[in-house]
Amino acid sequence: MLLNDPDQIRLRRSQAILFNIGTGIVIFGVWTIVKTLLTLLTGRYQIFKTAQELSAGSEYFVSPRIFAVLLVIIFAAMTFIDIWLRFYVGLHARRDARGKKAGRLYIIITCLMILGSILLITANIYTLATRFMAALAAAEAAAQEVVPPVNSDISITGVLIELTSLIMMIELVASAGRVRKLGGHSGSGGSTEQESASETEHSAQTGIGV
């Protein structure tokens, strides 16, 4: 009868949501890898152009190739950290959903990632608005039709993807909180009670069968 208790039903539902979101966070980590490779392939000319500008503005003579390599290394390092954090959070959320020991660190990291995601989305929206206003001003000055800013579609897509990730992370924190409140985390509380109830029911069925 314990398995049909309202708290246990909410616990199982929250654990299922937490497990699915954890899987989604891991998938976003895989998407980050694909996005990074595509960015490096399609943006290699822009990277080299930026490297040339940095080389020209440097007080010392440094080859643009060196600046390009440094930019790629910095970009790759930041991407690796982002991927590692997403895999860490996603896998630990799945462990927590299964009632295994997961700790609280992944929840803290998720909260920090939420703050970073909000800042990133705000910065992207500000950049899009600035580009649009600049294009609008240029169109008015030339008495022409407003032309969307270059790469605006890519930026909007990036904002939508980041917004989806933000919503998932917020729901992950909420679900983890519900699971812990209901006593189903770290292999204790609700999960143990469920296992005990299952064992009791199995024993009763075995006894009847005998």
Secondary structure, DSSP 8 states (H G I E B T S, - for coil): -GGGSHHHHHHHHHHHHHHHHHHHHHHHHHHHHHHHHHHHHHTHHHHHHHHHHHHHH-SS---HHHHHHHHHHHHHHHHHHHHHHHHHHHHHHHHHHTT----SHHHHHHHHHHHHHHHHHHHHHHHHHHHHHHHHHHHHHHT------TTHHHHHHHHHHHHHHHHHHHHHHHHHHHHHHTT-STT-THHHHHHHHHHHHHHHHHHHH-
